[in-house]
Amino acid sequence: MSEQPTPVPTAGTAASAPVPSAVAPSAGSAPAAPPASPLPEGLAAALKRDAAGLVAAVVQQYDTNEVLMLGWMDDEALHRTMTTGRVTFYSRSRQEYWRKGDTSGHVQWVKSVAMDCDGDALLVRVDQVGAACHTGTRTCFDGRALDVVAGQAG
């Protein structure tokens, strides 16, 4: 992918990358204000991001409710997801945006996006084409069950 922007810091969050020298304040000048969020003001204000400016995005198959994966989004990735019909994440390891399926062909077509009651997680319902996991499995949770004591109601 040729596009490698850094996450967009917003009010109340820390930037996860150094300020590029082109916009870094010079000695004696006031620091530059963080770029404005591309999200609607109310949504940007409601999101609770981690220290890197990211929010967890749980991805679910829209028609079967199968949980496919977990990814991370900053304001720009969420904006792209909401306005293009394809899911975009921010890769913490590569420190770049990536649109699911651009290299693998395993595209996630957006059906809906919801924010949880606390604003610290997103639910992205998709129509998944092919494997959702980078290992080639349908979900990132296939074959990874943990031993637990199962509870029951009542």
N, C-alpha and C positions, 0 to 999 in steps of 0.2 A: 504494500500500500504506500503510495507516495505521500499521502497526507499524514503529518505527524504533529498536530498541535498539542499543546499541553492543556490540562483541564482548566475550565474557567472558574477562578475563585469567585465566591460571592460573599456578601456581607456576612460576617460571623464565621467564616471558614478560613482555614489556612491554605495557602497555595501549596501544591505538591511539587512544584518545580521552581527553580530560581527565576527571578524576574529577568527576561532577556535584556541585554545591555541597551538595546534601542529604546526601551521604555523605563529603564532604571533611573531613579531620581539622581540628579547630579548633586555634588556636595553643596550643602547650603539651601537646597530647594526642598519643598514639601514632598513627601512620598506620593506617587501616583495613586489615584483611586483604583480599586479593582474593576475590571471590565464589568459592564452590566450583564446580567443574566439574559440569555435569549428566551427564557421562559416567561409566561405571564406573571406579573408581579405577585399575585396571590399565591400561585403555585410555588414560585421561588421562595417566598417568605415562609411557606408551610413546610418545606423540606428540611429535615434534620440530617445534615451531612456529617461524615466522620472528619477527622483532622485533615485528610487529604482532599476534602470537598466531594467525597463520593457517597452514594447511597446504594444499598444492596437491592438488586433486581432479581426476584424469583421469576423464572420463566416456566409457564405452564401451557400444555396443549389445550387449546380452547374447547374442543369437542369431547375429550375424554377426561379432562382434569388431571392428566398425568403430569407430575412435576418433572421438568426436563433438566434444568440447570440453574445455577446462580451466577450472575454476573454483576459488574459494578458500573454505575453510571454517574457522571457529573452532569451539570446543567446542560452542557452542549450535547452530550450523548442522549440524554432524555429528550431534548428538543428534536434532534435528528430522528429519534425513534417515533416521536409523536407526529412528525410532519412528513415522513418519507414512506411509511408503510413497511419499513424494514427495521430490524432491531440493530442498534449500534451500542456498543459497550466501550468502556475505557479500560484498557489493559494495564493493570498495576505493574506487571512484570516488564512489559515492553514500553510502558509510558506513552501509549498512543491509542487513538481511536481505532476500533475495528468493527466492521459491519459483518455480522454473522452470515457466513456463506460465500463471501467474496472469493475466498481461495478454495474452500472445500466443496462448494455447490450446495451445502446443507443450509438452506435459507430459512430464516424465521420471518414469516409474514405476520405483521402486527394485526391483531383483532381488537385488543383493548389494552388500556393501561390504567391501573388503579393505585392509589397511594393508601397505605395503611393508616389507622387512626392516629398514630404517633408521628407520622411523616418521616419515619426512618427506614421504610422499606417500600418497594414497589412490587406490584404483581403485573407481569406482562404476559397476557394471553396471546398465543401465537398459533399459526398453522405451520408446524415444523415439517420441512422437507428433508428427509434423510436423518442421519444421526445428529443429535444435539451435542453430544460430548466429543471433545477433541480426541478421545481414545477410540472413537468409531462406534460406540454403543448408543442406543436410542436415547438414553438419559444418562446423566452423570451419576445416577444412583443405582444403576444396574449392577447386581452382584456385590454390593457394598453394604449389605445389611449388618447391623451390629446386634450382638446378643443382648437382650433386655428381658426384664421381668415385665410381662404384659399386665396392665391394670384393667379393671372393668368398672363400669358404673354400677352404683347401688350396692 
